[in-house]
Amino acid sequence: MRLGLALGYWGRGPDAGHLPPAREAERLGYDSVWTAESWGSDAFTPLTWIAAHTSRIRLGTAVAQTAARSPAATAMHALTLDHLSGGRLLPGPGLSGAQVVEGWYGRPFPKSPPTATREYVDVVRQVLRREAPVELDGRFHALPYRAPDATGLGRPLRSVTHPLRPRLPVLLGAEGPRNIAQSARTADGWLPLYWAPARPEAYGDVVRGLPEAFLMAPPARVKVCDDVAEGLLPVKAMPGFYIGGMGHAARNFHAGLMARMGYEAQARRIQELFLAGRREEAVPAVPDAFADEISLVGPRERIAERLRLGRAGPVTDLLALSPDPHTLRVPAEQNG
C-alpha cells in the first residue's frame, strides 16, 4: 500500500501551508500528493505549483469536478501538466452533487450520472491517445456539438499537442454503488470520499471484485495523540460539513454513504442541525465511531495497527490528510 498526501482545497485564500508538507512527503518517500476543488480554488493550478517545487512525487486531483470543465478541457489540463511535471500526473475527475453542479457551475445535473461519467472519460482518453480526431455521439457529451442550436460548422479535431503519455491512469471520485461499479468498468481507479476497512459492504458488491491493478485511493486524516476522543474532534469537521451542507436534505450522496455504513439516524440528525443553522452542533453530532473508522488517530502503535488492517484490503494508495510535516513521518515509519 503506497502513501499519498491529500491537501484538499484552499479556504479563504492561498494556503501557504501546502508546499512544505508536499516537499516533506516527497522526502519521506510518499508516492503522490493530491489537490481538490469545491467552489473556490481550482485543483490544477496549485498542483502545477507543487510540481515546480518537487521532482519525483506523483500529482493527483481528488477530485477535479467534471462540471467545471468539458472533458476536452480536462484532457488539455492533463496533457499540459503531465508534460510540465515529467509524466507525474494522476487525473481524478468527479461529478460532485446537484447543488454544486447547478448552483455554482450553472449546468444541469445529469439524469444518469454513470452515463455522463463514462462519456466524460471516453473523451479524455480519446484526446490523450491522439489516434484520431475526437468524436462521440454521446447523450451528455457530444463532439462535435450537434444540438438543435448548433451552427453545423463544428468538426472533429485532434490535439495539436502530442501527449507525453497516451495512457494516463484516470481515477474517478464516486460514492454510490452504481457510480463505483461504473468506475471499475471505465476507469483505472477509484477515489472514495470515506473508506472504512471493516465495512466494504457499504460500497456495493463491486468492491469484492475489483479489476487487477485497479487503483483505490481513499483519504484518511492522521493525528498522533494519546487521547483518541480528543484527536477525533478535527476529524469530524469534514464529514459534519459534507453530510450536513454538501447537498440537499432529500438528495445528499455523503449522507447516503454514511447511512449505508450503519449511521443512518446520525446522518439525518447532522443534516437537521446543519440545515437549521446550528452548525456548531452538527460537527459534534458526528459519532466518534464513524470518525474513527475513516481516520488514523491515536498513539503510534494504534496507527500502525490501522495501517496493517488497511494493507489487508483493496486499498492501493492511502491518502493522508495532515497539514503537519512532522505527522507525515508516522505513516511513513509504520507502513512497512
N, C-alpha and C positions, 0 to 999 in steps of 0.2 A: 504494500500500500504506500503510494507516494504521498508526500505532503505538499500542500499548496497554501498560499496566504490569500485570504479574502479581505479586500479593503472596502468593498461597498461603494457608496457614492458620497459626494460632498453634502455637507449641511448648508449652513448659511453662506459659506464662502469657501475658497480653495483650502483644502486640507493639507497643511504643511507637514502633517504627521504621516503622510502616505509614503513618501520616498524612503525615509530611514528604515522602516520595517521591511520594505521591499528589498533594499540592498542587504539588510541583515539576513533576510530569508535566503537570498541567493548565497550568501557566505556560509550559511548553515547547511546548505545542500537541499533546500526546498526545490521542488521541481517546477512550481508555477506560482504566479501571482494573478489575482482576478479583480476586476473593477465591475461596477454596476451602474445603473441609471434608474431614476424614477420620474420626477418632473422638475429637474434642475440641471445638474451637471450631466454630461453625456459619458458614455462608457469608453469610447475610443481615444479621446484626447488625453486624459490622464494616463492611459496605458501607453500612449506614444511617449509621453514624458518619462515614464518609468523605463521604457525600452532604451531611451537615450542614455540612461544612467546605470544600466546593467548590461551584462554581456551574455549570460547563459540561461537565466531563468525564463521559462515559457510564460506567455502572456495571454490571459483569457478574459472573456467578457461573460459575466454571470449575474444578470443577463443583459444583452442589448435588445431593447424592446422592438419587436417586429413592426409595430405601428409607427415607430419613429422614423423609419426609412424604408424605401422599397427594397425588395430582395436584391435588385441590381446595385443599389447604393450600398447595402451591407457587403456585397461581394467586392465593390470598389474599395471600401474601407479595409476589408480583409486582405486583399492582394497588395494594397499600398503598405499597410503596416507590416505584413509578412516580409516584404522586401526590405523595409527600413530596419527591421529587427533581425534580419538574417535567418528567417524561417522559424520564428518562435511563436506565431500566433495560434490560439485556440479559440475560434469564434464560437460564441454561445448565445444564439438568439432565443427569445422567449416572448410569448404573446402578451403577458400582463392581463389585467381584468378590464371589464367593460367600463368602469368608472374612469380609468386612465385612458383607454383607447378612445372613448367618445368624448370625455370631458377635457382631456389635455391635447390629444392629437386631432380631435375633430373628425374621426373616421368611424365608420360603423363597426361594431364588434361582430366578427364573423359568426354566422349561424352554425357553421360546422368548423370549430377550431382545428380538429385534426386535419381536415382537408386543406384549410388555409395554411397550416404549418407545413404539410407535405409539399404543396406547391411552392412555398417560400424557399424551402431547402432545395427543391429541384432547380429553381432559377439560380440560386447561389452557386450550386455545383456546376451548372452549365457555364456560367461566367468563368469560373476558376479553371474548368477543363479547357476552355477555349478551343474546342474541337470544331465548332460551327457557330454561325450566328444564333443568338438565343431566341428560342421560340417556345411558347407554351400556351395552349388553348385552355387556360385554367378558369375555374369558377371565380376565384378571388384575385388571381394574379395572371393576367393575360398579356403576353408580349408577342407581337405588337398590340397596342390598345385597340380594341375593336367594338367598343360600346356604341350605342346609337349616336352619341355626341362626338364620336371620333371624326377627325378630318379625313381619314383614309390615307394619309401620307406617311404614316409610320411604317418602318421596315425593320426586319430583324438585323441586329448589329452584333458584332463580335468585339470583345475588349481590345482597345488599341494597345494596352499594356499587357505584356506576357506575364502571367503569374510566376512567382519564384517556385511555388509548389502547386501543381494542378489538383492535388487532393489534400486539402486541409481537413483535419478531423473537426466535424461540426457537432457540438453538444447542444441539446435542447433543454430549456427550462420547462418543466411540466409538473403538475401536481395530481390531476385526476387520472384514474386508471386508463381511460381511453387515450388521453394525451401521452401517458407514459408508454403505452403499447405502441402508439404512433412513433415515439422517439426510438423505440427498439427496432422498428421496421425501417425507418428512413434516415436515422442519424447515426453518428458514431459514438454518441454518449448522451448521458442524462445528467441534468443539474437539478437535484431535488432542493426544495426550499428547506425542508426539515428531513432528517433521517434518524429513525430510532432503530438500532440494530435488532432489538428484540421484537419488533412489530412489522416485519416485512409484509404481512397480510394487508396492512393499511394502504399499500400501493398497488394492490392487484396481483393476480397470478403471474403476470409477466415478469415480475422481479425474480421469480424462481427459475426462469428460463431465458435469461439474457444472452444475446449472441456472444460468441467467443471474441475476445479483445474489445468488447464494448466497455466504454469508459463510464464510470459512475462517480460523480464528484459532489458530495453534499458538504455544506458548511457546518462548522461546529465552533461555538465560542469557547475559548480556552481561558481558564482562570486558575492559577495556582494559589491555593489558600488552605488553611486548616479548617475553617468554618464553611461547610458546604452550603448551608442555607443562606448565609450572607453572600457567598460567592455567586449564588444563583440569581440574586437581585438584578444585576445588569443583564443577565441572560434573558430575563422576562420582558425587557423593553421592546425588543423587535417583535416577538410574537404578539405582545399586547397591542402594538400599533397595527401590525398586519392583520391580525384576526379581528381587531376592533374597528379599524378605519380604512383598510385597503380593500374596499368592496362594499356592495350594497348589503343591507341586512338580509335580503332574500337571496342574494347571489354573491357569496364570498368564498372563493376557492380555498383560501387559507383556513377559514373556519370549517369548511367541509373536510379538509385534511385532518385537522385536529379532532373532529368528531369521529372520523374513521380510525383514529389512533386510540379511541376509547374515552375521549373527553368531550362528548357532545354537550352535556349540560354546562360545563365550564366555558366552552366556546360561546354558547348562547349568552351566558352571563357577561363575558368580556365584551361582546358586541353591544349588549344593552347598556352597560356602563359607558362605553366609549361614545355611542351614538346619543346618549343623554347628556353629553358634555362633561361626564365625570371621569376624565382620562386619568386623573391621579389615583383613582380606584381601579381602573381597568388593568393596569400593569400588575399590581399586587395580586389581582384575581387569577393570573396565570398560575396554574398549580406547580408547586415545586417538582412534583414527579415528572410532569411534562417537560419542564425546563431542563431537568437533569438528564432525561433521555436523549435530548438533542444537543448536548454540550459535553465539554471535558472540564469539569470543575472539581477541585479538591486537592489533596496532597499529591505529590509526585507519584506515589505508589498507586493511588486510585486512578490517576490519569493513565498510567502505564497499563493497568488492567482494562480500562475502557478501550485503549488503542488495540490491545490484544483481541478483544471481542470484535472490534471493527475489522481487523485483518481477517477474521474468520468468515466474514460475509462477502457480499458482492462489491463492496466499495473498493475502487481502484485508486482514488485520489481524495484525501480528506483535506478540506479547505479550512484552515484555522482562521477564525475571526479573533484577531488580537492586535490592538494598536501598539502594544508594548514589545519592543525588540527583545527585551530580556525574557519575556514569557515564551517567545518563539523557540527558545533553546530547549524547553522542556519536552515538547513533542518530538523534536529532532533527536534528543538524547534517549527518549523512551520508545521510539518507533523501530527498534532493532529486532 
